[in-house]
């Protein structure tokens, strides 16, 4: 059907949900075309989109379609009897979408375990493992703007579906022809039949018990002054409880951001990667003379940390910097670092982490971008015994310290970051002093990121054109090209190629000399592409200049 036919199909449906019917009535032609041109696809990263009526929007019908596909997938895999854990964040309609999932699964006789209130994404990951469920669903759009929501599916290990499983799930979703005709049971009916089970404190307490393992030095004084903000999201309760459990008694909440607000009304973007998200935390920090500021994104899978520098001002660490610092702290303070230890990060993460791992004779494994690939490697090594996982992280502020969860976990990371900051404070150092020591030891690793947003119907075409141009015309000065679509690393002077041994992905990475590289990657959930830049210099000034030159060289081509 074309978009006009799809619109008429929805408009003429007598049982269409009243609020969606009213919204349809108030839409202009451009809005209707955008809402019904194509379908909101369930992809390898799940489903994420703008809320509203239409086949290309997040609403009860597109959610039912995803839930129906999940039911069919679980039946196909023979795992329907294990049930599904479901959690949701503070966004508009999140709880409604969680219940709709249970109502669809209930038609298939599949039990759901649904939290009574909002929970962080890592808690959902943990719940799947703790309850031995067959799958998990997290209703969240992470740090997207308020008009978005999303739907992520987890496997029985508590990890987002890796490509092979995602393809099987997508195949089942795509068999659902009419999202308006999907059968559901009433909530009262599935409650009476025991097909929806409300969970909260029992799982929280089990998760908090596991968090006690995120302690590496009992002798560190816990009198650190901490400002914490969940940016109107899900982390406040569990983060503050876990900090208190670990002995951190001087925790100051940003009161304006404790409330679960789907509008995220005090920030332009609820993303700790963006330094403006720390505005209220910095004001609070100055008021209470805090040592460190900690911020999580709305679903608490990302962590940002700001600490004081010598000038007395708070500055935010990058994800690469914080990840390398936490990796070093854990390895330096573990009772024993196993000889077969492995640290796992992604192809767009700084080489600083590898330098730290090398210092402790720990193997570094690189995966494609997306924590599901890190989780997949953890499970592979747990099964084979080839390596023992010690740390995993992405440059985009996502870290996993211990593997009782299988997604990036900002609650775990908060505990480690705070103990680390307390340790360095006892040495008369800030986190930035520690980072400077890193640079002096390993070299000055600097990074930057440029995002290019290309919305509209021709956006994907433009992104493909840019990717093809760079793919066949390498960046000036490149000595090797890694094309993850073909799975080859090619040395430009000799023409020799070697296999990358990673799944196919539309990513191109150019290596220059001395650990300098840039990488182009289209987003899997938004109409944009990202340009990653990373350099190494012998001095801060040399690294700064090299980074500027590399960025200018690449971006002038746009």
N, C-alpha and C positions, 0 to 999 in steps of 0.2 A: 504493500500500500504506500501511496505517497502521503506527505504530512497532512494534506487536507482530508484524506480518507480516514487517517488515524484520529484526527481531531473529531470528525463526525461520529466515529465509532464511540469515542468517549462521551461526547456531548449527548448522544442518543441513548446512552445506557441508563435505564430507569433506576438502577440500584447504585449508581455512582455515589460515593461518599459525599454528603451535602456540602462540606467545606470546599472540597475539590470542585464540585459542580459550580459553586458560587465563584470560585477563583477563575474557572474557565470562562464564565460569563463576563468577567471584568478584564479579560486579556485582549490586547490589540493584535493585529495580524502578525507583526514581527515577533511578538512574544509567543504566539501560537506556533508559528513556524519553528522557532528555536526549541519549543517544548516537545514538538512531535516529529522533528526531523531526525529519524533514526531512533535507536533505543539506547537507554543507559546500560552500557555493556557491563557484564560481570567479567572482569579480567583476572590476570594473575595476581593483582593486588586487591581483589575484591571489587567493590562497587562504591563510587563516590560521586555525588552530584548536587545540584541546586535543588532545594525543596520546592515542591509545587506539583500541579497536575501535568500529566503528559508522559509519553513513553520514554522521554529523554530526561526525566526528573526523578528525584527521590520522593516516593510517596508509598502509601500502604500497598498499592498494587505491584510496583516494581520490587518492593520488599517481599511480598508474597511470592513473586516469581523466583527470587533468589532462594527463599526458604523451601519452595517446592523442589527446586533443583538440588538443594542440600538433602532433602528427604530421599529423593530418588538415588542420589549418589551414595548415601549411607546404606540404603537397601541393596544397591549393587555391590557394595563392598562387604556386605554381611555384618555391618556394625550398627544397625539401627537399634539393637537391643541395649546398647551402652548409653544411649541418651546424648543430649547436647547441653553444654553449659552456655548461658547467655548473659552478657553484661552490656551496659550502656553508659554513655557519658552524659554531660549536662546540656547537650544541644536540644534544639526544638525537635519534638516528636521521638526522641530516642527511646523513652520508655514504651511509647505506643508501638514502635517498630519491634522492640523486644517481645512484647506480648503477641503481636501479629505473627512473629516467627513461631512462637509456641503454639498458636492456634492452627497454623498450617501443618507443623510437625505432628500435632495431635491427631489430625485426620489420618496420618500414617501409623498411629499408635506409638510414636516416638516420644519418650519422656524429655522434658526440658528442666534444667536447673537454673532458675532465674534469680538474680540478685534483687532485693527489695528496694535498693537505691543505687545511685551512681557508683561506679567503681572504676579504678584505673585499668588500662589495657593489660599490664602485667599480672594483675589479680585474676583476670579472665584466663590468661595463659596458665597461671598456677592452678586455677580451679579445675581446668580440664584434666590436668595431671592428677590432682588430689582426689577428684571424684571418679577418675578412670573413665571419663566420658569418651564417646567416639568422636566428638568434634566440639568446637566452640564457635560462638558468634559474638563479635564485638560491634556494637552500634556506635560509630564514632566517625567524625571527619577530621580527627586529630587537630591540627592548628589552622585549618581552612577558615575562611570568613563565616560569619554567623548564618548566612543563608544556605550553607552546605550541611549535609549529613552523609554518612557512609555505612558500609556493611562489609566487615572483614570476617572470613571464615578460617578457623584453626583446625589442625588435624589432631589426632589422638595424643601426640607428643606435646601439645600446647603451642605449636608453631604455626605461623601462617602457611597456607598450603604451598609447597614447592611446585615447580612447573608441571611435573608429571601428574600430581594429584589435582592441581588447579585445572589442567586440561580436561580431566575426567569430570570434574565438577561443572566446568563451563559447558561441556557437551550435554550434561543433564539439564542445566538451566535453559539451554537453547532449544530443548525439546518442548518447552512450555510455550504453546502457540498463543494463548489468549490470557494475558495477565488479569483481565477483568473477570474471568470465569473460574478462578482457582477456588476450590472449596476450603472453607475454614470451619472450625468448631468455635462455639462461644467460650469465653473465658470461664464462665461458671461450669460449663460442661467438662472442660479439661481439668479443672480443679477437682471436681467431684470424682473423676476417673483416675486421679492421681497422675495425670500426664503433665502437670506443671507443678514443680516443687520450688517453693520460695526459699532462697538461701541467703545468708549474710554472715552473722557473727562466727559461726563454726568454721567457715572457710577463712574469714579474716584472721581468726586466732591461729589457725594452722599456718597461714602465710607469715604472720608475725613471729611465730616460733622459728620458721626457716630464716627469717631476717636476722636472727641472733648470730648466724654464721658470718655475717658481714662485720666481723671484728677481728683485727689482725694484731693489735697491740693493746693489751689490758692496762698497761702502765701509762697510757696517754691520758692526761687530764681532760675531762669533758666539760670544762667551764668556758668553752668557746661561745662567743655571742653570735647567734645565727638569726638572720631574717629569712623567713620562708614565705613564698607565695605560690599558690596553685593556679594563678591567673584565671580565676572563676571556674576552675575545672574540678577534677575528681580526687586530687591527691591529698587535700588538707588533712583529712581524718587519719589515714593510714601513715602518712609521712610524719606527722607530729607524734603519733603514738609510737612509731618505730624509733624516732629520735629520743623520746623519753625513755623507752625501753633500753636504749643503748647508753643512757646516762647523760644525754644532752638536755640540761634543764633550762638553758638560757636561749629559748627559741621564741622569736617574736614574729607573729603572723602579720601580714599586710592586711589589715582589717577590711579595707575597701575591696579586696579581691578574694576574700574567703567565700563569699556568697557564690553559689552555683548559678551563674548568669549566662544564658545562651547568647546574649548580645555581646559578651566580653566588653562591657561598657567603659572600662577604664583604660583599654589599650587599643591601638590601631590594629594590631595583630597579636593573637594570644600565642606567640611563638618565641621561646627564649633564645632562638637563634638570632632574632632581631633585637638589637640592644635597647630600642625604645620600650620593650616590654618590661624593662627593669626600672622604669621611671619612678613608680611608687615604692618599689623595694629600696632604691637608692635613698629616697627621702626618709624612709623608715630607718634605714641603716645609719644615716647621718644623725637622726634623732636619738638612737640608742647606742651609737658608737659601735656598730656591729663589726665583727671580724670578717664575716663572709655573708654573701647574699645568695640564696638558692631559689630558682624558679623552675617549675615544671609546666609543660604544655597541658591543654585541657584533659587529655586522656592519660597523662603521666607516663608516657613512654620516652619522653625527651627531657633532658636536664640541662639547664644553664646555670653557671656559677660565676659570680663577680666577687672579686677580692680587692682589698686596698693595695695601692701601689705606694711608692715612697712619697708621692705628692699628696697623699691623703685621700685621693679620689678613688672611687670604685670603677674598676674596669672589668669587662666581661671576657673570660677566657674563651677561645674558640673550641669547637668540639674536638679538633685534632689535638690541641694542647691539653685539654682536660683529660682526654682519653689516655694520652701518653703518660701524664702525671699519675693517674690512678693505676695504670698498668705497672709502672715502676714501683709505686708504693706497695701494691699487693705483692709483687714478686720479691721485693726487698724484705718483706715482713712475714711471708709465709713460713710456717715451721719447716717445710721442706718443699722445694720445687722439683717435681718429678722430672726425670731425665727425658721423658717423652712428652713434655708439656707443649701445648700449642696455643698461640694467641691468634684469633681470627678477626680480620677486618676486611674492608672492601677495596676494590680497585681504585676508588676515588678518595681513599684515606691517605693521609700524609705518611711518608716514609719514616717519620720520627718514631712512630710506634714500632716499626721493624727494628730501628736502631736500638731502642730500649730492649726489645725482646732478644736481639742478638747479644746484648750486654750480659744477659742472664742465661745464655745458651738455650733459649726457648724458640721453637720453630714458629715462623709466621706463615699463615695461610691467608691468601686473598680470595674473596668471592665476588660475585656480581653485587651491584647495589641492591639492598633490600635485606632486612634482617632474617627473612625466611631462609636465605642461603646460608647465613651463619648458623642458624638453628639446625638446618639440614646437615651441616658438617659436624655439629656437636653430636647429633644422634648417630651419624655414621661412625664417628670415633668411639662413642660409648659402646656401640655394638661390636666393633672390630678390635678395640683395645689398642689401636695403633698409636693414638695420642690421648693425652689427658687435657681437657679444656681448662684453661686458667683465666681467660678474659676474652671478651668480644666487644667490638665497637665500630660505629660508623662516624664519619666526620660530621654528620648532621645531628649531633648531640644525643645519640642513642648508644647506651652501654649495657652490658650484661656482666655482672661480677661472678655470680654463682648460677648454675644451670637448673635450679629448681623451678624457674620460669624459663620459657623458651622464646621470649620476645624481649626487646630492649626494655629496661626496667629502671625508671627514674627514682623509685623508692629505694631499691638497692643502691643505686648510684649516689643518692643523697647521703646515705649513711657512710659510704666509703669516702666521698668527697669531704664530709665534715670531720671524720676521724683524721684524714690526711691533713686538712687545714689545721686541726688542733695539734697534730704532731709537729708540723713545721713551725707553728707559733712558739712551741716550747724550745725550738732551736733558734728563736729570734728571727724567723723568716716568714715571709708571706708566700702564697702560691706562686707569685710572680718572681720572687727571689729563687724559688726552687726551679721554676721554668728557665730562668737565666742560667742556672747551673747546668741544666739539661743542654741548652744551646752551646755552652762552652765545652761540654763533654762530647756532644754528638755532631755539632754543626748547627747553623741557624736555618731551620726548616720553616719557611713561611708559605702560607696558602691564601688563596682568594677564590671567590665564586661570583660568577655573573649569570643572572637569569634573564632570559629573553622570552617574553610572553607574546604569543601570536594567536589571538582569539579570532573567531569568525570561521566561516565555512572553509576558507582557504588556508587556515592556520596549519593543519597537518601537512598540507602540500608544501607550504613554505619551509616547515621544519625538515621535511624529507629532502628538499632541494639543498638546504644548508648542509645537512649531513652528507649528501652525495658529493657536494663540492669539496668538502674537507677530506672525505674518504679518498678521493682520487687526486687531490692536490694537497699533499701533506704540509704541515706548518713548517715555515722556514727554520732551518737549523735542526730539524728532527733527524735522529739517527736510526730510529725504529718506530714502526707503527703497529699497534695492537688493534685489530679489527675483530670485535667480539661477535659480529654477524657471521663472519667466515671462520672464526675460531683460530686465527693465525696471528702470530707475531712475526713481522717481516723486517729484516735489517736492510735498510735502504741502499747501502753501499754495495753489499754483496748479493742482495736479492734473496738470501737464505731465509726460509720460514720455519717456524717451530709451532707446534700445537699449544694452545692455551689451556686446553682441558677444562673448559667451562661451558655452560649452556649458551646457546646462541642468544645474542642480545644486540639491539641496535645502538652500539656504543663504539666510539673510536678514541683511542688514547695514543698520544704522540710522546715519545721519550726523547729528551735532549740529553746532554751530558751531565754527569754529577747529580743524579737523583732529581733532575728537573723534568717536569712533564706537564701536559695539559690534556684534558679529556672532555669530549662532547657527549652529552647524554640527554635524549628527550625524556621528559617526565612521563611516568606511566599513568598518572592520575589527573594531570592538568594540561592545558594547552600551552606548554612552554618547554624550553630546553635549557639545560644548564651547561655552563662552561666552567670547568674546574682548572685551577692553576696551582702548581706547587713547585717551589724552588728550594735549593740549598745554597747557602753562602758561608764563607769563612767568618764573616762579620755581619752584624745587623745591617750596616749600611750597604754591604755588597748584596745581601739577600733582598733588601728593599728595592735596590736598583734593578736587580735581575727580574724580580717579580713584575715591576712596572714595564720593563721592556717586553716581557713575554705577553702580558695582557694586551699591550698596545699592538703588538705584532699580530695577535689573533683577532682581536675585536675590530681592528680597522677593516678587516675583510667583510664585516657585516654591513 
